[in-house]
Amino acid sequence: MRVRFWGTRGSIATPGPGTNHFGGNTSCVEVLTDDGARLILDCGTGAHRLGAALMAEGKKDFHTNILLGHTHWDHIQGFPFFTPAFIKGNSAAIYGPEGSGGSLHHVLAGQMEFTYFPIELDQLPAAITYHDLNEGIYTISGVRVAAQFLNHPAMTLGYRIEADGVAMVYLVDHEPFSDELWRAGAEPGQIESILHDGDRRHAGFMADADLVIHDAQYTPEEYVSKKTWGHSTFDYVVQIAAAAGVQRVALTHHDPTHDDAFVADIEHRARSLALQCGTGLDVFCAYEGCELVLAPRLVSKPYLAAATFQPSITHRQFHILVVDDQPDMLKLVVRALEEHYTVGTATSGKEALKSIAGRIPDLVVLDYKMLGMDGLEVMKTLRARPETQALPVLMLTAMTDEPSTRAGFAAGVTDYVTKPFSVPQLTARVRACLTRTQSPQEN
């Protein structure tokens, strides 16, 4: 398997003398298997040079697969300049997360409206198909591709590509689920020692990979003011990858304010931390033009999911119960969800239990701290009843300390959203939670 970086920048392209080494183009990575299957991960401005390189090879009538992590502009803005799409006889299959604010065709067409671009999407000569994905395992041009939701304000998928006896994982954009990575009293450096189930699940997705390409836009110092923006710090990536037994990590999605010297310093700090982890993890900051050839190891462990495909939830009607004793917060959450779901409310723990006894919702959005019966007491009651043992609960909390997080998971919380949060962040976590808890038989 061959991997080449065509764009490594995040948020906005930053060409200029200060980014000559690591590059100024936004996210785009090319993966080519030994059988000739080509997968393009994200289609930022780096896709322009990739398209030109493909055309220079002189190939005709060739097929390309484009896997979008999500449809924020820095991940799609190169598509209108991807030359192979302008050639009749070529074809492209575009994949991306379902529920990202519109179909892939609608979103890509939006940036190519005549107001912004001289050629509309449907005028492109190449044959283009669009595929909305959920979590699950897919076969794309004979390649095994696993998809899993990341923690980002928009619906975002990470991809694990398995071919030629190797595993390559692409995880851009992603933010830690918890401020604390390790459980108190547990031995750091082990997947089972990770505090938050979301971070533990994230580590499991990259386990034993030959290469992980991971968002590391911020330093730990910067993250304090960038929390909930949907990006990782290099120390989080290094520690979680080391715990997962990853062989090599490429840090990417470099912040537009970071010049080459700044990124080089991040690389130095990340390598020093990797040495402290003691697993032999190789870490570097991705740069444009970097090409890696991944050779198979003696033992390759494929990622295993509970089901080959997760069902679509787009056309299902879900009932969500929102529980909060603060009127303003209750109103905010209801307004964020009522456009897409049927929403009921309760202003206390006792009222919530009474409502659930009358009708079990598909999901409960539950405040942690409430007067009288708090969220943890509600959780314990729900998990003690057979009919609500598996009911998914998304807890809202301003308490991010390790004991509080651990207590919530011990009580059976499915996931957390930390206050303050943005509406896109909340809706993305709600949708991810609903997707994960639906079985194929329910579709």
N, C-alpha and C positions, 0 to 999 in steps of 0.2 A: 504494500500500500504506500502510495506517495501522497504527502500532504504539503501544500504550498500556501503561504500567507500572501494575500494580495491587498489586504486592508486590516489594520490593527488598531485604529483610532476609535474612540467612542464619542457619541453625542454630536460632533460636527467635525468635518474635515479640516485639518490644520496644516496645509502645505507651507513650506518655507524653510529657511536655513536651519531653524532650531529643531526641525523634525526629520532631517534628512536620513538619519540612521534607522530609527524605529518606524518611521513613516507617518504620513499625514492623512492617508485615506481611511475611510470608515470600513467597518467589519466586512470581510469577505475571505473565505478560506476554501481552497479547492482540494478535494479528495479524489484520487484516481486509483482504482483497484487494479490488480494484476489482470483481470479479465476485461479491463477497459471501461468499466462503469464509472461515470463521472458524477460526483455529488458536490454541489456548491453550497456552502454553509453561509447564509446571509448574503445580501446583495447590496452592500454599501457602495461607496464611490470606488472602492477597489475593484468592483466588477467591470469597470470600464477597461482597465488594463488587461484583466483576465480575458474579456471578450476579444480584445485586439490580438492577444497572444493566440487564442484559439483559431481565429481567422487566418493568422499568419502561417499556421500549420498546413493550410490548404485543404482541410477536410471538407467534404460536402455531405449534406443530409445527415448530420449527426444529432444525437439526442443528449440533452442535459437535464439533470435533476437539480432543482433549487430548493433547499430546505431553509425556510425562514424561521428564526427563533421567535420573532414577533414582528409586528408591522410598524414599529416606530421608525421615523424617517431615516435615521442613520443606518438602518438595516435594509432599506429598500430603495434608497435614492439613486443607486447605481443602475437599477434595472432599465430605466429608459435609455441608458447609454450602453447597454449590453448588446454589442454588434450582432452576435449570432441570432438574436430575436428578429432582426431586420432582413434575414435571408430566407427566402422561400425554399422549402425542403428540409430545413432544420426543425427540430421540435424540442419543447421543454415542458417538463412537468414541475409545477410549483406547489410546494407543500408548506403548510403553516398551521398554527393553532386555531382551532375552532373557537368562536366566541371572542374574537379580538376586536370587536366593534364593527363588524361587517365581514362579508365574504372576502376571500383573497382577491377575487376579480374586482370587486367593488373598491377595495382599498387601493390596489395598484392602478386601477383606472382613474381614481381620484387625483393622483399626482400627475396624471397625464392628460387631464382636461385641457382643452385648447387654451384656457386662460393661462396655464402654466407651461404648456409644452405643445410644440407644433404638430405632433402626431399622436393620435389617440390610441389607447391600448388595443382596441379591436381592429385597428388598421395594420398591426404588425403582421408581416408575411409568414413568419414561422407559426407552426401549429403548437398552441399553448393550451395545456390543461391545468386545472386548479383542484387541489385536494386539501380539504380541511381535516386536521388530525386532532385526536385526543391522546391521552396517555395509552400506551400499548406497544406492541411489537409489529412491525410492518416489513414487508419485503419490497424493496425499491431497486429495480434493475438487477435483481438477483442478490442484492445486499441486505443483510439483516440489520434493521434500524429500530432501536428502541427509543421511544419518546416519553419524556417525563416533565411535568410542570415545574417551573422554577418560581422563585419568590421575587416577583417584579410587579410594579403597579399595573402593567398590562398583562393579558394572558400571554405567557411565554413558555416555550418548550425548549428543553435541552435534548440533545440527540446523542445516542451511543451507537456507533457504526462498527459492525463486526464483519470483517472479511479478511481473506488471506491469512487467517490464523492470528490476527491481531484485533485489538479493540481500541478505538479512538473515540473520545467523548468531548462534545462541544457544549459548553455551559456559559452562555452569554445571553442576557443579562441576569444576574442573580444576586440576592442580598441574604446575609445570614438571617435565619429565623429567630435567633435569640442572641442577646448581648453576651451571654455566657455560653461557651462551647462545651465545657466539661461539667459533668455532675460532681458536686462536692463529695469528697471521699472516694471517688472512683479514680482508677489509674489513667492519667491522660495518655493519649496516643492510641486508644482502642475505639473501634466503632461503637461498641456497646457502652462506652463511657460517655458518649455524646449526650448532652442533656435533652435537647429538643428533638422530638420525633421527626420534624421536617429536616433538620440538619443531619440526623442519623440516616434518613431515607436518601438524602442527597449524597452522602458518603457511600451508601450501598450502590447507588446508580453508577458511580465511577470506580467501584472496587476492582482492583487488579488490572486496571486499564494500562495499556502501553503508553498512551499519550492522552492527557487531559488538557484541553484548551479552555481556560477559565477567565471570566471577567475578574479583573483586579484593579478597578479604576481608581480606588482611593488608598491612601496610607491610613493607618489607624488614627493618626492625629486629625486627618481631614474628615473621617467618617462621622465624628461627633456632630458636625453640622450638616451632614449629608444623609443622615438616617432617614429611611423610608423612600429614598430616591431609587432604590432597586439595584444597587451595585455592591460589590465585595471589596474587602481589603486584602492585600497580599498575604498577611499573616493568617487570616481565616483560611484562604485557599491552601497555603502550604501545610497547615496543621491538619486540615480535613483530608487532603490528598495523601499525606503521610500515613494517617490512620487507615485509609482505604487501600493501602498497598499499591498505590500508583507508581509507575516507573518514571514518568517524565511529565512535567507540567509546563505549559506555555502560558504565561500571564499576558492578557490582552485587554482590549477595549481601553486603551490608555486615555487618560483625561486630556481634553484639549488644552488645558493650562500647563501640562507637563511637557517640557522640552526634553531633548535627548539626554541631557545631563541628569535631569530629575528621574527619568525612567531608568537610567543606568544605576542610579542610587537605589531605587526600588529593587532592581535586580540583585544588587549586592546585599541588601538587607534580607531579601527573600532567600537567597542562597545560604546566608549565615544561619537563618532560622531552620532551613532544611537540614543543615549539618547537625544542629542541636536535636532535631527529631530522631536522628540516628537510623533512618530506614533506607538510606541510599537514594532518596528521592532526588532526581535531577530537575532543577528549576531554571528557567530563563524567561526573559521578556520577549515576546514575539516581535518580529520586525518584518517589514515588507521585503519580499524576495526570499525569505527563509524557506528552505525546502528540506523536508525530512523524509527519509525512507524507513518505514517501520517493518522490521523483519519479525517473523513469528518466533515465539519462545517455545520451549518444550511443552509447557503446560499453558493452555488457554482456557479461561473460565468464562463461558458466555453468561450474559446477564439473563436472569430468569424473572419473568413477570407472572402474576397470578392468572392472567388471561391474555390471549393473543391480541385482542382488541378490546378497548373500552367502548361502550355504546355512546352514540351521540346523545347529548341532552338538549340540543337546540330546540327540538319541537315538543319537549315535555313540559308540562305545567307543574311547577313545584310550589309547595306551601312552606313558608319560612315563618317561624315565630321569633320575634325580637323581644328580648326581656331586658329592661333597664329602668331604674327608678329616677333617672334624670330626664326630664321632659325634652330638653334641647338635644341631648344625645339620641334619645329615642326617635325624635323627629328626623334627625340627620340620617340615621341608619335606614329608617323607613323610606325616606325620599330616595336614597341611593339604590334601594332594591325593588321598589314597587313597580318600576317600569318593566321589569323582566319577570317578576315573581308575584305570587299571591302572598301578601304579608299580613300576619296577625301580630298583635302586641300584648304585652303584659308589663305591669309596672312594679311587680314584686315577685319574689320566688314562689310564694304560695299561689298567686294568681297564675303563674306560669305552669305549675304542676297541675292545677285544676284545668287549664286550657288543654294541656297535653293529654290528660285523662279523657277529655271529650273527643279530641282529634289529634292523632300523632302526626306532627309535621314531618317534612323531609329533612329539615335542618333547624337547629335552634341557634340563634345568635344571642349569647348570654353575657351580661355584664358580670365581672368578677366581684366587685364590691357594691353591695346593696344593703340598705337598712333591713333589719330583721333577718330573714333567710338569705344568705349571700349565695354567690354563684357556686362555690364549692359544695355547699349543703344541697343545692338543687342537683348538682352532678351526682352526688352520692345517692340521692333518692332515685334519680333516673336509672343509674346503673344497678340499683338493687331490685328493680322491677324487670321481669323477663321481657315484657313487651317494649321496653325502651333501653335495653342493654346495648343495642347496636345503633341507637339514634345518634347521628353526627351532631356535635356541638362545637361551634366556633366561639371562643371566649374573647370578649373585649376586656382589655386590662391596661392600666397604667403602671402596673407592678411588673418590672422586668428582672427582679432579683432572682437568683437561682432557687432559693427555697420556695418562692411563690410559683415559679414555673414548674418545678418538680412536683409540688403539691397538686397543681392542676392536672398534670398528666397522670399522676397516681390516682386521681379521682375519675379519670376517664375522658378528659377533654380531647377532642379530635385535633384542634388546631387553635392557635392564638392570633389575634390581631392586636398590636400594641398601640395604645393611644399616645400621642395624637396620630391619626392615620388620614390618608387621602381617600376620597371616594373611589377612584380607580383601584387603589390597593385593596380596599374592602371588597369590592365587587369581584376582583380577580381571585381573591382567596375563597370567597363564597362559591364561585363557579368551580374552582379546583376541588374544593371539598365535596361538592355535589357529584362531580365527575368520578372521583375516586370511590365514592360509596355506592355507586350504582353497579349492579351486576349485569352481564350481557343478557341474562334472561329477562331483565326488566325493560329492555329496549323494545 
